[in-house]
Each structure stands twice: as structure tokens, then as C-alpha cells.
Amino acid sequence: MDKLERFKEIEKEINYLKHATALMNWDMETITPEGAKEKLSDAITYFSTKCFELITSDELFELVTALSEKEEFDKLDDVMKFDIKTYREDLEKSRRVPTDFYQEYIKTITTSSIAWPKAKRASDFSLYEKPLTDTIEAVKKMQKIQNPDKEVYDSLIDDYEKGMTAAEIDRVFGELREELVPLLEKILEKPQPDHSKFTMTIPAHKQAELCKFLVEYMGMDMDRFAQSESEHPFTTNMNSDDIRITNHYHENDVIQPIFSAIHEGGHALFEQHVDSKLSGTSGGTINLMGLHESQSRFYENILGRNINFWKPIWPKVLEIVPELSSVTLEEFVREINHVQNSFIRTEADELTYCLHVILRYEIERKLFNGEVEVKDLPKLWDDKMEELLHIRPSNDAEGILQDMHWSDGSFGYFPSYLLGSIYDGMFLEAMEKELGSIDDILANGEIAKISEWLKVNIHQYGSTRTSSEVLEEVCGQKLSAAPLIRYFKEKYTKVYNL
């Protein structure tokens, strides 16, 4: 068989195995009975191992090596050139990993993923200390095997945002810290909105209906979309024709699920808008998490916290959730832009959110530099919270146990959230140069124009361009926190009459 056709055949089989594993992971986080999770964990380990064995097989390596030769490579179209190049880079790393260790690694991660929600529900870090310790050691070992010549934490960052380094993150996070801390202090001195109006109880099924409406309004093709409920909201894609999000509903807090839906909807739109010619290839798998988070946070914050996003749809919102009729649109928008020091990252306002991410970033750096032990994490977390936000968690659930990311080994992911916001400041300025004021576009109910701009300039390319390449091509400049700082200062000077 022709080398390229055989490569495509194996790649298809790899995608089938990944699809099966993704479905099982989705099931694990949503509807799997507690008593069935251990057996499902075994199945996930089995299919993941089979996929790993295929990815690291001698046959695939030989095919990729042959197709990488100049004479063969030059015959490929651009999609396959990217695919082969990516496989070559990944194979060089993955083939260093022994199969027995990989199987052990997956089992460790899955065990940790099961332990975390139990510990969170009990608000008891001691229940999670050993699984987390095992996960950290497994991640360190994996990175040392795959990237023996790199610092472990830089390798982890590069896994989620190719080309990014801790030094670059230190630079832009430092720019933000310097400007946002005094801005936050000014805001907190001002009168704050009356939160008591938002203590109404709204049934979970109404919240789910509202969230589904909002995602469709953003531009989601609902024939290729599903939503469910989980402990922690997330997005997963089987392929661009099967995108799924989850949410976690709080009957006494409708705002948090609303913005979780908009956030996850931004992720889902990115996945759904990838050009179909990239489907099933490396280019169609978006592994640039900073860029991915930029899209979710653009919809959540730049658009979703703008009063003009809500003006065209406010009557429909009240139709679905009449309990909100007790507040005006202006009161609602003031509440969703309420800046306050709070414990939970996913519920934080867009300004203090920056500090939540910096907290996690600094702890991860210490973990992987050997400066702190796992048993000391709860106190370190609480101390950092007090240092950055001047509040101290009263229990583990609102402190160290609130996020799912460490449970599945996603160290190096947290910086992506703040990098995404920094990218957003740059994208906003580029978008308004081309389309005009987003206030006017949103007020006219033309959010489709914004989604189309994002699709044409960012989404359709999947991961075929690095984030730095996207910034240079779309914004004409290198990474800078200055546009986001301008956005924050202009917005909150108006909101709080500074």
C-alpha cells in the first residue's frame, strides 16, 4: 500500500481509539454511577494504552520517517505536511516512553481523577494528598523521559502553549500585576452593588435551558452539540461534529452557571469552526490552550459582561427565567461586573481572576522546582490567597481542592487562562479596527459578525499556527499585556466612576 494511504489508515484507527476514550472520560465525569467508576477506569486505561501502542509502533514511526524525507514530503499538501511534521515531533518524544510506564501513568491519573471530587465533597485534602503526590511524581517522570534536556515546568508549559516559556509568562504577568493591583485597590474603595437582589432560587432545569439558549445565540450549531452536568464545567470534542460541554448548576446562584456556559461555549465554537479539511489530522486537534482560553474568555468577558450583549436577548432571558424579573438589566450588568475579592476562581470577576491564576502559577513553579511538598500545599495556598486577595479560605473545598486540573495531571495549564485574557486585549483592538465598535455590533444583535470574524481569523486554522503566529498575523504585534490593561482601565473607570 502507498505509504501515505497506510499512514492515513493508522491515523484513522488512532482517532477511533481516542474517540472511544473521550466518550468514556465524558461518561466518567457526567453520569457514571460511583460504583462503576473503577471498572470504567480500567477500560479507559486499556483503550488509552492501545492507542499509545499504536502511536508509538515501529510501523507508524517508519512511515512518518519515510514521509518526512524531502522527496516524499514535498509531494504532500499543506494539511498533510503539518500532520506529518507534528507526528514526527510527537513520536520522537512518545517513543521514549516505555509502554508499561505509560499504562501505570494512565492508571495513576485516572485514580487521581476519581479521588479529587470525593475529597472536594468532603472538603478534606488528606483524602487527596497521596493521589496528588503520585500524579506529580508521574508527571515529572513523564516529562523527564520525553524532554530530557528541558526544565520540567517549561516542558509542561510548552505542552499546552507551544513556544511559551516561564520567563515570558513572568514578563507579561509582571506587567499585569504592576498595573492591576493599584486599579483593584481604587475599585474596592468605591460603593459596591447590592448583591441581595440576586439571592433568588432558580431551579437547575431552568438554568440549563437558559444556558442552552445562550450557547445557541453565540452561534453554536446545535445539531453538533450537547450539554450535561459535572462537578466542574468543561468542554470536550469527539470531532468537529460532536462538541460537548458540561456545567454545574447552583440553585441559589444563576450567574455562575450562565458564565460557565458562555465560557465553555467559546471553547466549543472554536472546536466547531475548525476547517473540515483538518478533521482527523493533527491540525484539527487544538492543543494551544492559551489560544483556546482566549476564545472562551473573549465570549465570557469581553462580550458576555458587556451590557450590549444582553440588550437584544433580555426579554428572552426573562421568559426562560422569570425569577430575574425582579432586577433590571442595568442591575444585572452591574452585578456581573462586580469586582470583589473571592475564593473561587471560576466565580471570580474578570479583574481579580488574574490574581487567581497568578496564585496557581506561582504554586506550580514551587512544586516543580522542589521548593514545596504536597503536604504543605493547603497552607501555602491559603497564605497566597491572603497575600494576593486579602482573604483566607475557611476550608479545603474553597481553597486547594476547588480546581480539577491537577487531578488529571494538567500542570502548566493554569497560565493559559491568563495568557488567553492577554490575547483577548490584543484581539479586541484588532477586531474593532476592522469591524468598528463591538458595543454597536452587540446592541444590534449582530453577534454573528463577531463569531464570523473569530472563525475567519482564528478558528478555521485549528492548531496549524502557534499562538505567537496568530498574534503576529491577526494583531501585527508580539505578546503584550498593554491592550488588556487599557481595556481594564477604560471599562472599570466607567463602571466605578474612578
N, C-alpha and C positions, 0 to 999 in steps of 0.2 A: 504493500500500500504506500502511496505517496506520503512522505514524511509529514507534510502539513496536515493532510487529512487524518493521519493517525494521531497527531498531536491534538487536533480538534476533538477526536473521538474520546481520548483520555480526559481532556478538559471537560467535556460534557459529563462524563462519569463522575469526575470530581465535583462538579456543580450539583449533580443529583445527591451525592452524599452530604454536601454542605446544606442542601435544601432540607433533607431529612433531619439533620442535626438542628437546623434553625427551627423547624417545626416542633421538635421535641423540647428545645430550650424555651420556646414560646409557651408551650403547654406547661412546662415546669413552673414558669413564673405566673401563670394565669389560673388554670383550672385543675391541675393535677392534685388529687387527694393527698393529704400529708403522708398517709401510709404507703402510697405508691411511689414516692419520690426516690427512694433508694434504688428500686428496680429500674426506674426511668434513668437515673444517674448512670447505672451500669450500661444501659442501651446507648446513652449519649457518649460514654467513654468508648464503647465498641465502634460506633459509626465514625467518631472523630479519629480513632486510631486507624480504621480502614482508609479514611480519607488521607491521613498523614502518610500511610504506607504508599498510597498511590502517588501522592505528590512527590515523595522522596524516592520513588522507584528508579532503578537503573535505566529502564526503558525511556521514561519521561526525560530524565537527565540527558540521555544520549540524543533524543530527538531535539531537545531545546539547544543542546550544544551544536548539533548539525545545522539547525535552522538559524543559529547565531553567526555562522560563517558568512563572510561578506557576500559571496556569490549567491547563497540561498537567501540571506537577509534582504538583499536589495530587490528580490523578486516580490517581497511581501508588501501588502498595502499598509497604510499608516496604522490602522487598528491592530493588525497582527504584529507589526513591528513593536508597538508599545507592549503588546501582550507577551511576546517572546522575551523582550528586554526585561520585563518585570519578573517573569518566571525565572529567568536566568539569575537575577539578583536574589530572589527568594530561595531558589534551590541551593545556591551557594551557602546560605545560612541554614536552611532546614535540614539539608543532608548531613550537617554536622551533629544533629540531634539523634541519639540512639532511640530506636523505637520503644524499648522498654521504659526509658526515662519519659518519653512523650506520653505513654499510657499512664504512668504514675503522675505526671504533671496534670493531665486532664482530670484524673480522679481526685487529686488534691484540690483543684479549682472547683470542681462540682461539689465536693464535700463542704468547702468553704461557702459556696453559694447557698447551700441548704442551711448551714449553721447561722448565717448572718440574720435572716428575718426572724428566726427563733430568738436570738439574742436581743434583737431590736425590740421585739414584742415584750420581752421580759425586762428590757432596759438594763441588761446585765452584761457588761463587757467580758467578764470572766468566762462566759459560755462561748465566747468567740476568740479568746486570746490564742489558744492553740491552733485552730484552723487558720487564723490570720498569720500567725508565725510560720506555719507550714507553707502558706501561699507565698509569703515574702521570700522565703528561702528558695522555693521552687522557681519563682520569677527571676531571682538573682542568678540561679544556676543556669536557667534557660538563656538568659542574656549573655552570660559569660561563655556559653557554648556557641551561641550564634554570632556574637560580636566580640570576640576575644580581645580585640585591640581598642575597644571603646570603653569609656566610663559607663557604668551600668545605667545611671539615670539619664545620661544623654542618649543612650540607645533606646530607652523606653520612650522618651520624648519623640525621637525620630520615628518610632513605630507608629505614633499617632499623628505626627505632623512632620512629614518628610522634609529634611533640611533644617529643621529648627533645633536650636541648642539652648541649654540652660543659660548661657551667657547672654544670648539675645533676649530671652524671656526676662532675665534680671534687668536688662536695659529698659524695656518698654513697661514692665511692671513698676519699675522705679519712677518712670515719668508719671505714671498714673498716681502712685502713692503721694508723690510730692504735690500734685495739684488737687487731688480729690479729698485728702484729709482736711485741709482748711475749708474747702467748699462744704463738706459734710458738717463741720462744726458750725458754720454760718446757718445752714439749713435747720439744724437741731435747736438753734436758739429761737426759731420762729414758731408761731402758733401752729399746732398740728390739727388735721381734720378729726371730726368726731367719728370714731370707729363704731360707736354703739349702734348706729343705724344699720350696721352690717352683721348683726348678731342673729338674723333670722335663720330659721331652719328650712332647708330646701332638700327634698328627697333626692337620693342618688340617681334615680331613673330620669328625673328632670334635668339634672346636671349633665348626665350622659347625652340626652337629646340635644341640649344646648351646645355641648362640645362638638357633637357630630355636625350640627349646623354651621358652627364657626369654621371647622376644617373645610367643609364644602364651599363656604363663602370665600375662603382663601384661594380656592382654585383646584381642590383635590378632585380627581376623577373617582367617584365613589364606587364605580364598578370594579376598581382595582385596589380597594381599601377596606380595612376592617379595624375595629377598636374593641378593646376589652379592658379589664381591670387587673391591677397588680399592686404589690406593696410599694413599688417605686416606678413612676412613669418611664417608659422607654419606647423606642422605635426599632422595628426590625424589618428587614426586607428579604423575602424569599427570592425575588427578582423584581424588575420594574413593574411587573403586572400584579404583584402581590405585596403590598406595603401595609404594615400593621403598626398601630400604636396602642399603648395602654395608658391608663390614668388611675389615679387613686382619689376617690370622692370623699369629701368631708361634709357631712350634712349641715354643719354649722359654719362652714367657710366655703362659699361658692367661688370666691376669687381665685384661690389657689388652683382648683381643677380647671377653671377657664384658661388660665395662663399656661398650665401644663399642656392643655390641648393645643393651644396656639403654638407653643414651643415645639412639641412633638410633630405637629402638623407641618412646621417649617422643615424639619428633618425629612418628613415623608414626601413633601413636594420635591425636594432636591432629588431624592431617590427616584421618584416617579417621572421626573423630567429628563433623566439621562437619555441621550440619543439611543434609539433601539439598536443601531448598528454596533453599539458597545456591549449589548446584552450577552451575558455568558463569558465575557472576557475580563481581563484584569482592569481595563479602563472603566468597565461598568460597575466595579466594586469600589465604592468611595471610601478610601481609607485615610483621608485627610481630615482629621477630626476638628481641627481649628476652623477649617473652611466649612465643615458640616455644622459646627456650632454657630458659625456666623449666620447661617441661614435660619436656624431655629430661633436664634436670639434677635435677628432682624425682624422677623414676624412678631415675636413675643413683645419686644421692647420698642423698637423704632416705629413699628406700625401699631401694635396692639395697645400700647399705652398712650397713643395719640387720640384725642377726643374725636378727630375726624374719621378714624376707623369705625367708630361706633355710631356716628350720626345717621348713616343710611340704614342701619340694621337695628337701631334701638327699639323700634316698635315690635320687630320680630322677636327680639330678646325677651321683651316683657310678655309677649304672647306665650313663649315657651316656659318662662319662669316669672309668673305674675307676682311672686313674692318681692321681686325687685322694684315693683311699682311704688314702694314706699320711699324710694330715693330718686332724686333727679339724675339725669345724665351727668350734669356738672359735678354732683356729689360723688357719683360713681367714679368719674375720671380723677377727681382729687384723691379718692381713696386708693386707686390703683397706682397713683404716683406719690403715695405717702412714703417719705423717706424716714426710716427708723432702724435702730439697731435691733436685730432679731437673731434668733438662734438657728433657724432652719434655712439652709442655702436656697432650696427650691422655692421657698416662700419669700425670699428677700427681695427688696426693691432693686432696681437695676443699678443704683449707685453703690449701696453697701454690698451688693453681690460681689463687686470687685474685690472687697476685702475678704469675703468668704473664700474666694478662690486663692488669693494670696496666702491665706492661712494654710490651706491644704497643700499648696505648692511647697511652702517652707517646711512643713512636716515631712512630706515625701523626700525632700532633699536630705533632711536629717536621717530618715530611715535608711536610705540607700547609701549614705556616707558613713553609716555606722555610728552616728552621734546619739542615737536614742534606741532603747529597747522597746519591744512591743508592750511589755507590761506597764511601761511608763506613759503610753500614748494618751490614756484618758486625762491625766493631769496636764500633760503638755498641751493637748487640745484646749482644755478649759483655760489654761494660762494664756494661750494665744488669742482665744476669744476675748478674754478680758483686756489684753493688750491692744487689739485692733478695734474691737467694737464696744469695749467698756461694759460688757455683760458676761455673766458666768453661768453655764448650763447647770441645771439642778439635777440632771440625771443623764445616763449614757445615751438614751434614745434621742434626746435633743442635742447631744454632743457628738461624741466619737462614732456612734453607731448609725447616724442618720443617712449616710450615703451607701449605695450598693457597690460602688466602683471597685473598692479594694477586695470585695468578696470574690470577684471574678478575675482578679489579677490585673485590673486596668490601671496600674500605676503609670504615671506620666500623662494620663488623660485629663486630669483637672485643669492644667494650664490651658487646654484647648478652649474651655469655656470663656476665659477672659481674652485669649487671643481672638476668639470669634467676635467678641464685642469690639475689640480694637479694629478688626477688619471692617465691622459694620460702620464705624465712623467714616472710614475711607469710602466704602461703597455708597453711603448716603450722599456724600458730597459729589461723587461721580454720577450717581443717578440723577440728582437734581440739576446738574449741569446739562444733562441730556433731555430730561422729561419735564423739568420745571418743579415747582413746589409739590412735595408729596402731600402737604395739607390739602391742597386743592384737588389732587387726584383722589384722595381718600374721601373727602367730603362729597365728591360727585359719584361715589360708589363705583369708582373705576379701579379697584384694587387689582383687577386682571391685568392692567397695564404694568403694574409693578411686578407681578408674578411673571409676566412675559419677559420683562427686562432682565430679571434674575435668571430666567430659563435660558435666554439667548446669550447672556454674558457669562454665566457661571454654570448653571445646572447641566446643560446639554453635554458638557465636556467630561462629566464624571470625574475621574481622578487622573485624566491624561495630562493635566497641568498641575504643578505643585502650587501651593498657596501663594508663594512668593511670585511665581509666574503670573498667576491670576491678578495679584495686586498690581504688578507692573503693566499688564495688558489692559486691565479694566480701569485702574486708577492712575496709571502713569507715574507711580512712585513706589518707593520701598516702604517696608513696615514702619509705621509711626503712630504713636498714641495721640498726637496732636488733634486730629479730626474728632476723635471721641471726646477728648477733653473739651473742645469747643462746643460739641453737641450738649454735653452735660451742663456746661456753664450757661449756655443760651437758654436751654429748656428750664432749668431749675431756678434761674434768676426770675423768669416769668411766673413759674408755679408758686414760688415762695416770696415773690416781691423783694428780692435781695437788694 
